[in-house]
Amino acid sequence: MKHVDPDFYLNDDVVDIAKKLLGKYLFTKIDNKITGGMIVETEAYKAFTDKASHAYLGKKTKRNEQMFNMGGIAYVYICYGIHALLNVVTNKKDIPDGVLIRAIEPKFGIETMLERRNKLYCDRTLAAGPGSLTKALGITKKINGTSYTSNIIWIEDRNIIISKKNIHHSTRVGVEYAKEDAKLKWRFRIKKNEWTSIAK
């Protein structure tokens, strides 16, 4: 097991981190069951200036307070009152950048993931889309604030480098309210990977 170096998360370029997370391996150990896979889709959210960010203009609330922590912390919030969504907090303390993890390619604990998702077969829908991903990995709001070097949730570097030419850039999902920032192509997917969300 080789955890991603903690300094990786302190990079002040959240877009760069969102790209470099592609090919890394995300794991959880919930109820003594390890599940995980390769990150294949992410979205970047930049502090202060990004209208799509929960921390736009530096607004700090009970909901988003973990975003103001030092990079390398899990920020989990509930979307639509139903889905837990998983983010990687980046940058230095009090600069609340973050990366939403949107999809993984399932690799470990697939039977457990199928049970959690009430599915019979392992296909794209198992862990593509941020709500499906968290359910498959057993992630709930309880993980909010947990370090990515813990034994509950962690990210490993398995020396997989996704080249620039193999990264697809597109606009983020569900951020139409962000006006001109909704046009930013800060959603990143590994090209030709069958485990990402449906392309647009």
C-alpha positions in Angstrom: 0.0 0.0 0.0 1.5 3.3 -1.1 -0.6 6.3 0.1 -0.4 9.4 -2.1 2.1 11.7 -0.5 0.3 14.3 1.7 2.1 17.1 -0.1 0.3 16.1 -3.3 -2.9 17.6 -1.8 -1.3 20.9 -1.0 -0.8 21.9 -4.6 -2.4 25.3 -5.2 -3.7 24.3 -8.7 -6.9 22.4 -8.1 -7.4 21.8 -11.8 -4.0 20.1 -12.0 -4.8 17.9 -9.0 -8.2 16.9 -10.5 -6.3 15.6 -13.6 -3.6 13.9 -11.6 -6.1 12.1 -9.4 -7.1 10.2 -12.6 -5.4 6.8 -12.4 -5.0 6.9 -8.6 -6.8 4.2 -6.6 -9.5 5.1 -4.0 -10.3 2.7 -1.2 -12.6 2.5 1.8 -12.7 0.1 4.7 -16.3 0.1 6.0 -17.7 -2.6 8.3 -14.3 -4.3 7.9 -14.9 -4.7 4.2 -12.4 -3.2 1.7 -13.7 -1.8 -1.6 -12.1 0.3 -4.2 -11.0 1.0 -7.7 -9.2 3.4 -10.1 -10.4 7.0 -10.2 -11.6 7.7 -13.8 -13.6 10.9 -13.5 -13.2 14.1 -11.4 -14.4 17.7 -11.3 -12.4 20.7 -10.0 -13.9 23.5 -7.8 -11.7 26.5 -7.0 -12.0 28.5 -3.9 -13.3 32.1 -3.7 -13.7 32.9 -7.4 -15.6 29.8 -8.7 -19.4 30.4 -8.5 -20.0 26.7 -8.6 -17.9 26.1 -5.4 -19.6 25.7 -2.0 -16.9 28.2 -0.8 -17.5 30.9 -3.4 -16.3 34.3 -2.0 -15.0 32.4 1.1 -18.4 31.7 2.5 -17.9 29.2 5.5 -20.9 27.3 6.8 -21.4 24.2 9.0 -21.9 22.2 5.8 -18.7 23.2 4.1 -16.3 23.8 7.0 -14.1 20.8 6.1 -13.2 22.6 2.9 -11.3 25.1 4.9 -9.1 22.3 6.4 -5.7 21.5 5.1 -5.6 19.5 1.8 -5.9 15.8 2.1 -9.2 15.7 4.0 -12.5 14.1 2.8 -15.4 16.6 2.3 -18.7 14.7 2.2 -21.9 16.5 1.8 -25.5 15.4 1.1 -27.0 16.3 -2.2 -30.8 16.6 -2.7 -31.2 15.2 0.8 -30.3 11.8 -0.5 -26.8 11.2 -2.0 -23.5 11.6 -0.1 -21.0 13.1 -2.5 -17.2 12.6 -1.9 -14.6 15.4 -2.4 -10.9 15.7 -1.9 -10.0 18.9 -0.1 -6.9 20.5 -1.7 -4.5 23.4 -1.2 -3.4 24.9 2.1 -5.5 25.5 5.2 -8.2 28.2 4.7 -8.0 28.0 0.9 -11.0 25.8 0.2 -10.3 24.2 -3.1 -11.8 20.7 -3.8 -12.1 17.9 -6.3 -15.4 15.9 -6.6 -14.8 12.2 -7.3 -17.3 11.3 -9.9 -16.5 7.7 -10.9 -14.1 4.8 -10.3 -13.4 1.6 -12.2 -14.3 -1.1 -9.7 -11.3 -3.3 -8.8 -11.6 -4.6 -5.2 -14.6 -5.8 -3.2 -16.9 -5.9 -6.2 -19.3 -8.4 -4.5 -19.7 -6.0 -1.6 -20.3 -3.1 -4.0 -22.9 -5.1 -5.8 -24.7 -5.8 -2.5 -24.6 -2.1 -1.4 -26.0 -1.1 -4.8 -28.5 -3.9 -4.9 -27.2 -5.0 -8.3 -26.5 -8.3 -9.9 -23.9 -7.4 -12.4 -20.8 -5.2 -12.5 -21.2 -2.6 -15.2 -20.7 1.1 -15.7 -23.7 2.0 -13.4 -22.1 0.4 -10.4 -19.8 3.3 -9.5 -20.2 6.0 -12.2 -21.8 9.1 -11.0 -20.9 10.6 -7.6 -23.9 9.3 -5.7 -23.5 5.7 -7.1 -19.8 5.8 -6.3 -20.3 6.7 -2.6 -23.1 4.1 -2.2 -20.8 1.4 -3.7 -18.0 2.3 -1.4 -20.1 2.6 1.7 -19.4 6.3 2.1 -21.7 8.3 4.3 -21.5 11.7 6.0 -19.7 10.0 8.9 -16.5 10.1 6.7 -16.6 13.9 6.4 -13.4 15.3 7.8 -11.4 12.0 7.6 -7.9 12.1 6.3 -7.1 10.3 3.0 -4.2 8.7 4.8 -6.5 7.0 7.3 -7.4 3.3 7.4 -11.1 4.2 6.7 -10.6 6.0 3.4 -7.4 6.4 1.4 -5.9 7.0 -2.0 -3.0 5.0 -3.4 -0.5 5.9 -6.1 0.1 2.8 -8.2 2.3 4.6 -10.7 -0.4 5.0 -13.4 0.1 8.2 -15.3 -2.7 9.4 -17.5 -1.2 11.5 -20.3 -2.7 14.9 -21.3 -3.9 13.5 -24.6 -5.9 10.8 -22.8 -7.9 13.2 -20.6 -11.2 14.4 -21.9 -12.2 17.9 -20.7 -15.9 19.0 -20.5 -18.2 21.2 -18.4 -19.2 20.2 -14.9 -22.5 18.6 -14.1 -25.5 20.3 -12.5 -23.9 23.8 -12.0 -26.0 25.8 -14.4 -26.6 28.3 -11.6 -22.8 29.3 -11.8 -23.4 31.4 -14.9 -20.2 32.0 -16.8 -18.3 29.5 -14.5 -20.7 26.8 -15.6 -18.8 26.9 -18.9 -15.5 26.0 -17.4 -14.3 22.7 -18.7 -13.2 21.4 -15.3 -14.7 17.9 -15.6 -12.0 15.3 -16.4 -12.4 11.8 -17.7 -10.0 9.1 -18.9 -10.7 8.9 -22.7 -12.3 5.7 -23.9 -12.7 4.4 -20.3 -16.0 2.5 -20.1 -16.4 3.2 -16.4 -16.9 7.0 -16.5 -20.3 8.7 -16.5 -21.9 9.0 -19.9 -20.0 11.5 -22.1 -21.5 14.8 -23.0 
